[in-house]
Amino acid sequence: MSTPETSRSSAPPVRVVVIEDEPTITQAIADRLTAEGWDVSTAPDGPTGVRTVAEVRPDVVVLDVMLPGYDGLEVCRRIQADEPVPVLMLTARDDETDMLVGLGVGADDYMTKPFSMRELVARLKALLRRVRRAAAPDAARESQTMLELGDLVIDRAGRRVTRGGDPAHLTPTEFDLLLCLASTPGTVLTREQLLADVWDWVDATGTRTVDSHVKALRRKLGSDLVRTVHGVGYALELPGPDSEAPEAAEADPAADRA
């Protein structure tokens, strides 16, 4: 679907696939995004959603967690295995475990129902800006492709991360968050700063999003990597060869504490 405004623009419209089994919600999202000049395709269940993403090759996906056929987590796994695409997940429960699982299978962001259409659009636009910014050439980034901090190695150009020689499979958002923290190691960054720099948000409504992504980083890279400064934000610790290994951190209950 498109609007007259889209045809007057030289840039191609954003392609979005909405995978949601509640017709009322699907229609509301489709109407709002169409009003933005985006091309919207919809799917009512998991298998149809996977096929639609493969056919449309969207710029971004809005994906409900509770779906018939395949649930949203399985859909996310399948579409990310084919070709990585930014995904914003919708969940009916404000359950941090569900959110962490969603982030772990490749989602970049999540919102809890009921949600504001205005915020949904803002988050999708911010997600697209982050993806485009990561793909754009950057002179400073090219001049320092590899960032090495103790046993942590970040390949900026290849968007790969290893710790102690072991590769870590990070989502695009997790990589951007780690890179932001690693750019000023030891410096405390507030949640608001991280929201602005990583998520491109200008308000503090998503501080739990920051906390959940930090927890995901700790699970994948070790609980000792990111230090919490209570009431302020987070700082990247300078890791060394004798730091706690990710496997040991996984068994430590403190690894789940933000």
ROTORRO-630792 format. One record per residue (C-alpha): x, y, z; residue number from 1. Coordinates in Angstrom, 1 decimal. Layout:
residues N
X:Y:Z:NUM
...
end
This chain:
residues 258
0.0:0.0:0.0:1
1.2:3.5:-0.7:2
0.0:7.1:-0.7:3
0.3:10.0:-3.2:4
3.0:11.5:-0.9:5
5.1:8.4:-1.6:6
5.0:8.8:-5.3:7
6.2:12.4:-5.1:8
9.3:11.4:-3.1:9
12.5:10.4:-5.0:10
13.4:7.9:-2.3:11
11.7:4.5:-2.4:12
9.1:4.0:0.3:13
10.0:1.9:3.4:14
8.8:-1.7:3.0:15
7.4:-3.1:6.3:16
5.9:-6.5:7.0:17
3.4:-6.7:10.0:18
3.0:-10.2:11.3:19
0.0:-10.1:13.8:20
-3.0:-12.4:14.2:21
-5.4:-9.8:15.7:22
-7.1:-8.1:12.7:23
-7.9:-4.9:14.6:24
-4.3:-4.4:15.6:25
-3.0:-5.3:12.2:26
-5.3:-2.8:10.5:27
-4.5:0.0:12.9:28
-0.7:-0.5:12.4:29
-1.1:-0.8:8.6:30
-3.2:2.4:8.5:31
-0.8:4.3:10.6:32
2.3:3.2:8.6:33
0.6:3.7:5.3:34
-0.1:7.3:6.4:35
3.7:7.6:6.8:36
4.0:6.7:3.1:37
5.3:3.2:3.8:38
4.5:0.1:1.8:39
2.8:-2.3:4.2:40
2.3:-6.0:3.8:41
0.6:-8.1:6.5:42
0.5:-11.7:7.6:43
-1.9:-13.3:10.1:44
0.3:-16.3:11.2:45
3.8:-17.5:11.5:46
4.2:-19.6:8.3:47
2.6:-16.9:6.2:48
4.8:-14.3:7.9:49
8.0:-16.2:7.0:50
6.9:-16.5:3.4:51
5.9:-12.8:3.2:52
9.2:-11.7:4.5:53
11.0:-13.9:1.9:54
8.9:-12.4:-0.9:55
8.8:-8.8:0.1:56
12.4:-8.4:1.5:57
11.2:-5.7:3.9:58
13.3:-2.9:5.5:59
11.8:-3.7:8.9:60
9.4:-6.2:10.4:61
6.8:-5.7:13.2:62
6.3:-9.1:14.8:63
3.9:-10.3:17.4:64
5.1:-13.0:19.9:65
1.9:-15.0:20.1:66
1.0:-16.3:16.7:67
-0.7:-19.4:15.3:68
1.5:-21.8:13.3:69
5.0:-20.6:14.4:70
5.2:-18.3:17.4:71
7.0:-15.0:17.0:72
10.3:-16.4:18.4:73
10.4:-19.1:15.7:74
9.5:-16.7:13.0:75
12.3:-14.4:14.1:76
14.8:-17.3:14.0:77
13.7:-18.3:10.5:78
13.7:-14.8:9.0:79
17.1:-13.9:10.6:80
18.6:-17.1:9.3:81
17.6:-16.3:5.8:82
18.8:-12.7:5.7:83
19.1:-10.4:8.7:84
16.3:-7.8:8.9:85
15.5:-5.3:11.7:86
12.7:-6.7:13.9:87
10.5:-5.0:16.5:88
8.6:-7.5:18.5:89
5.2:-7.0:20.1:90
4.4:-8.8:23.3:91
1.2:-8.9:25.4:92
3.1:-9.6:28.6:93
5.5:-7.3:30.3:94
7.8:-10.3:31.1:95
11.5:-9.6:31.0:96
12.3:-13.3:30.3:97
10.2:-13.2:27.2:98
11.9:-10.0:26.2:99
15.4:-11.4:26.7:100
14.5:-14.5:24.7:101
13.2:-12.3:21.9:102
16.4:-10.3:21.8:103
18.4:-13.5:21.9:104
16.8:-14.8:18.6:105
17.5:-11.6:16.7:106
14.9:-9.0:17.6:107
16.2:-5.4:17.8:108
13.5:-3.9:20.0:109
10.2:-4.7:21.6:110
7.0:-3.1:22.8:111
4.4:-4.3:25.2:112
0.7:-4.2:24.3:113
-1.2:-1.9:24.6:114
1.1:0.6:22.9:115
1.0:4.1:21.4:116
0.9:4.2:17.6:117
3.0:7.3:17.8:118
5.7:5.6:19.8:119
5.6:2.6:17.4:120
6.3:4.8:14.5:121
9.0:6.7:16.4:122
10.7:3.4:17.3:123
10.6:2.0:13.8:124
12.1:5.2:12.4:125
14.8:5.2:15.0:126
15.6:1.5:14.2:127
15.8:2.3:10.5:128
18.1:5.2:11.2:129
20.4:3.0:13.2:130
20.6:0.4:10.5:131
21.4:3.0:7.8:132
23.9:4.7:10.0:133
25.7:1.4:10.6:134
25.8:0.7:6.9:135
27.1:4.1:5.9:136
30.9:4.6:5.5:137
32.5:6.4:8.4:138
36.0:7.8:8.1:139
36.8:7.4:11.8:140
35.5:3.9:11.8:141
37.5:3.0:8.8:142
40.7:4.4:10.3:143
40.3:2.1:13.4:144
38.6:-1.0:12.1:145
39.7:-3.2:15.1:146
39.0:-2.1:18.6:147
40.9:-4.2:21.2:148
40.2:-3.9:24.9:149
42.0:-6.6:26.8:150
40.6:-9.9:25.6:151
37.6:-8.2:24.0:152
38.0:-7.6:20.2:153
35.5:-5.6:18.2:154
35.6:-5.6:14.4:155
33.8:-2.4:13.5:156
33.7:-3.0:9.7:157
32.8:-6.7:9.9:158
30.5:-6.1:13.0:159
32.0:-9.1:14.7:160
33.0:-9.6:18.4:161
35.2:-12.0:20.1:162
36.2:-12.4:23.8:163
39.1:-14.6:24.7:164
39.2:-15.7:21.1:165
35.6:-17.0:21.2:166
33.1:-15.4:18.9:167
30.0:-13.8:20.3:168
26.8:-13.8:18.2:169
25.3:-10.3:18.9:170
22.2:-8.8:17.4:171
22.7:-5.5:15.6:172
21.4:-3.5:18.5:173
23.6:-5.4:21.0:174
26.6:-4.7:18.8:175
25.8:-1.0:18.6:176
25.3:-0.9:22.4:177
28.7:-2.6:23.0:178
30.4:-0.3:20.6:179
29.0:2.8:22.2:180
30.2:1.6:25.7:181
33.5:0.5:24.3:182
34.1:3.9:22.6:183
34.7:5.4:26.1:184
35.8:2.5:28.3:185
35.5:3.2:32.0:186
33.2:6.2:31.5:187
29.7:5.9:32.9:188
27.0:6.5:30.3:189
23.5:7.3:31.5:190
20.5:5.3:30.2:191
19.3:8.5:28.5:192
22.7:8.9:26.7:193
22.5:5.3:25.5:194
19.0:5.7:24.3:195
20.0:8.8:22.3:196
23.2:7.3:20.9:197
22.2:3.7:20.3:198
18.4:3.8:19.8:199
18.3:7.4:18.6:200
15.5:8.2:21.1:201
15.2:11.6:22.7:202
13.1:10.6:25.7:203
13.6:8.3:28.6:204
10.5:6.0:28.1:205
12.7:3.1:27.1:206
15.1:2.7:29.9:207
14.1:-0.9:30.5:208
15.1:-1.5:26.9:209
18.6:-0.5:27.8:210
18.6:-2.7:30.9:211
17.4:-5.7:28.9:212
20.0:-5.3:26.2:213
22.7:-5.0:28.9:214
21.6:-8.2:30.4:215
21.8:-9.9:27.0:216
25.3:-8.6:26.6:217
26.3:-10.0:30.0:218
24.9:-13.4:29.1:219
26.9:-13.5:25.9:220
30.1:-11.9:27.0:221
30.3:-12.3:30.7:222
28.9:-10.6:33.8:223
32.1:-8.7:34.5:224
32.1:-6.7:31.2:225
29.5:-4.0:31.9:226
29.4:-2.3:35.3:227
26.2:-0.9:36.7:228
26.3:2.4:38.4:229
23.0:2.4:40.3:230
20.8:5.3:39.6:231
23.0:6.5:36.8:232
23.8:4.0:34.0:233
26.5:1.7:32.8:234
30.2:1.6:32.0:235
32.4:-0.9:30.1:236
35.0:-2.4:32.4:237
38.5:-2.9:30.8:238
38.6:-6.7:30.5:239
41.9:-8.6:30.6:240
43.2:-12.2:30.0:241
42.4:-13.1:33.6:242
38.8:-11.9:33.5:243
35.9:-14.1:34.2:244
35.0:-16.3:31.2:245
31.5:-16.0:29.7:246
30.8:-19.6:30.7:247
31.5:-18.9:34.4:248
29.5:-15.7:34.2:249
26.5:-17.6:32.8:250
26.4:-19.7:36.0:251
26.6:-16.6:38.3:252
23.2:-15.4:39.4:253
24.6:-11.8:39.4:254
24.9:-12.0:35.7:255
21.2:-11.3:35.4:256
21.2:-8.3:37.6:257
21.1:-4.9:36.0:258
end
